[in-house]
Amino acid sequence: MIFYRAGKYLRYILLSRHKRGHGIHSPFIFDLVSRIFRNKTDNDIVCSIRKVRKRLINDRRSIIVKDLGAGSEKFKTNLRKVSDIARYSPVPEKYGVLLSNLASEFGKPLILELGTSFGISTMYLAASSADAVIYTIEGCPAVAEIADQNFKYAGLSNVKLLTATFDEALPVVAETGIKPGLVFIDGNHRKDPVLNYFNYIAELSDNETVIVIDDIYYSYEMEEAWNEIKLNERVSVTIDIFRMGIVFFRRGISPCNYTIRY
């Protein structure tokens, strides 16, 4: 699988462009790339999340992880050190900053995250969008407990952590009747579940909703899921930045699938 991803990354490097928005004909996408992709997140937010990440990397506790997704390449047993999970699982800072900028721009009134892990990505989403409520779903109780500790340590009051499977928790979010502004899908890297969650969320969404899907080239079946999502009749524009795929339902912008260097 490592060789598969390496080949896909090389292809991405060869085909991606528009790093600063130049050459994009859509005014909406040009603004997104030149302003939001390149914008810097508040340094206080970045520094506070770095502190949480450092605490996790220094945490020598071991926990039993209930893995509900595609499993882990890094870990062979369910007994794992917090420090090891913190090194490999949370979203890298570069992409956390992008999530933060997207949350600030599109997050209100509700942000939905599928796959909390230790809450690093959640904190990027929540800290930059204080006026939004963030529903984040984590299926493993031991992992969710640590994430909750991190939210309290960071002083975030706009996060609602649901410890449940995605199938159990999504109807809870649907019952609010609120259309999500931003959705981040992580935590399950199998084709059919990703498509099922995407389709469910698409029904909850309106034309303003933005969906971000993590690890679109994690495996062949994740790439298959991404390609099917791009063909969905409701989707107007997609952006491929290799690590993530970003989906828009907006009408009035020229349909296109962009591969953008990030």
N, C-alpha and C positions, 0 to 999 in steps of 0.2 A: 504493500500500500504506500510505503514511503516513496518508491520509485514512480508510482502512479502520480502522486501529488507533485513530485519533482518535475515530471514531464509536463503536467498541467501548468505549473508555475512558469516554466520556461516558455510555454506557449503564451501565457498571459503577458510576460515581459515583452515578447515579440509583437503582440497584437494590441496591447493597451496604449492609449494616448490621451490627449486632452488633459494633461496633468494640471494645468492652470486654467482650463476652460476654453482655451483658444481652439477655434475650428468647430465649436458646437453651435449649431444653428438655432436650437431651441432656447429662447431667452430664459425659460424656467430652469432648464438643466445647466445652462451657462452660469446663472446666478448661484445655483446649488453648489457647483464645483468650485467656482472662483471665490465664493464668499464662505459657505458653510464648511466645505471640505478643507479649506485652507485656514479657517479661523482658528485662533488659539483659545482654548478653554481657560477660564479663570484659574490663575496659578494656585490660589488657595484651595480650589477643588482638587486639582492634580496632586498637590502636596499632601493633603489630608488622606487621599486614597493611597498614595505611596506609603504613608505611615501604617495604614491598615494592612497593606500587602506585606510590608516588612514584619509586622507582628505575626502574621500568619506563617511566613517563611521561618520564623524563629520558634514557632509553636511545635513542641515535641510530642504532643498528644497523639494517640492513635485512635481511630474511630472505625466502626463497621459501616461500610458504605453500601446502601441498597441501590444498586445500579439498575435503572429502569430503561435505559437507552440501548445503544448498540454495543455497550461494553467499552473497556479501556484497553488501548494498546500499551500503555505505560505500566499498568498495575495488573498483576496476575492473581491477586486475592482481594477479598472485600475488606480485609483489615489493612488500613492505610494510614500513614502518618499525615497529619494536617500539613506539615511543612512540605511534604512531597506533592500533595494535591495543589497547594498554593503555588508551587513552582511551575506546574504544567497546565492546570485547568483554567484559571481565570483569564479573561480577555486581556491581551497585551495593552499597554498604555496607549499606544498609537491608535488602536481601534476604540479604546475606551473614550478617548478624546472625541473621536468622530461620533460615537453614540451620544456623548454629552451635547455636542453641537446640534445633532439631529433632534434630541429631546427638547432643547431650548427653542428650536424653530417650530417643531411639529407636535410636541408632546401633549399640550393641553387638549382636552381636560383630563384624559386618562392615558397612561402608558401601561402596556401589558408585556410582561417578560415570561417566557416559558423556559425555565432552567435557571435557577438562582445561583447554584453552587455556593460559594462563600460570600456572594453579594458584591463582588467588585464591579461587575457591569451594572448592577442595580444602583450602586452608589453614583456612578457616572450619570445614569439616567435621572436619578432623584435630585442630586445636588444642583443640577443646572436647570431644573424645571420645578421650582418650589411650589408653583401654583397648580401643578398636576398631582393626581394621586397615582401611585405606581402599584399595580398588582403584580407580584412576582410569585411564581409557582415552583416549588421544590419538592420532589418526591421522597427524598431521603431525610428522615427526621434528624439524624445526627448532623448532617450537613446544614440543614435548615436552622438548627439551634445555634451553630457558629455564625451563620449569616445574620441571624437576629441579634446576636451579641455585637457584631460589626456595625449594624445599623444604629444601635444604641450608642456605641462608642463614637460614631461619626455624628451623632445628634440629628439623625434624619427622622422626621415625624410624618412624612408623607408616603411612607412605604407600608403596604399591606402584604404581609408574607402569608401565603397559603401553603401549608404542608400537606400535599396531596398529589395524586397523579394528575397529569394534564387533563385526562378525560373527566376526572372528578371535579377539578377546579374550574375548568372553562365555563360550565353552566353557571357557576357562582358569579363570575364576571358578567356573563350574558344577562343575568337577572338585574344588574344595575341599570340596564337600558341605555348606558352611556356608550357612545361611539368612540373607540380608541383613536387617539391621534397618532401614536407610534406603537408598533409592536416589534419585539425582538424575540425571534424563535431560535432557541438553543436547547441543548439538553437531550436531544434524540437525533441520532444520525442515521436513520433508516428511511428509505424512500416512502413507503406507504404511510407511516405515522406523520412524516413531515407534510405530505400532501393532504392528509386528513385534517391536520391542525390548520394548515393554510386555508383550506376550503371552509372550515368552520369559522375561522377568524374573518375571512372575506365576507361571510354572511353577517357578521357583527359590525362590519366596517361601513364607512361611507366613502365618497370620492376623495376626501381629504386625508384619509388614513394612509400612513406609510408603514410598510412591513420590511424589516431587516431580517435576513436569514443567515445564520452563522455557518461557517464551514461548508460552503457549497461545493467544494472540491475535496472534501474529506474522503470520499470513496466514489466508486463508479455509480452506485445507486443514489448518492446525494446529488451527483451531477445530473443524473436522470430526473430526479425530482425538480431540480432547478430548471432544466430545460422544459419540463411540463408546465411549471408555473409561468414561464415566459409566454407560453402559448395560451394561457387562460384568457377567456374572452373578456373578462373584466379588467385585465391588466393593460395599462396604456404604455408605460415606460418601465424599463428595468435598467439598473446599473450594476455591473459586475466589477468588483474591486479585488477579486480573487478570494480573499478571506471571507468576504460577505457579499450577499446579493441584496440589492435594495429595490423594492417594488412599489410602484405608484399606480393608483386607480384613476388618476385625474383625467377629466375630459378637457379638451381644448388645447392639449399639447401634442406635438407631433409624435406618433407612435415610433418607438425605436428601442433597440437593445444596445446599450452603450457598454463598452469595456474600457474603463478609465483607470489610469495609473494612480495609485494612492500610496 
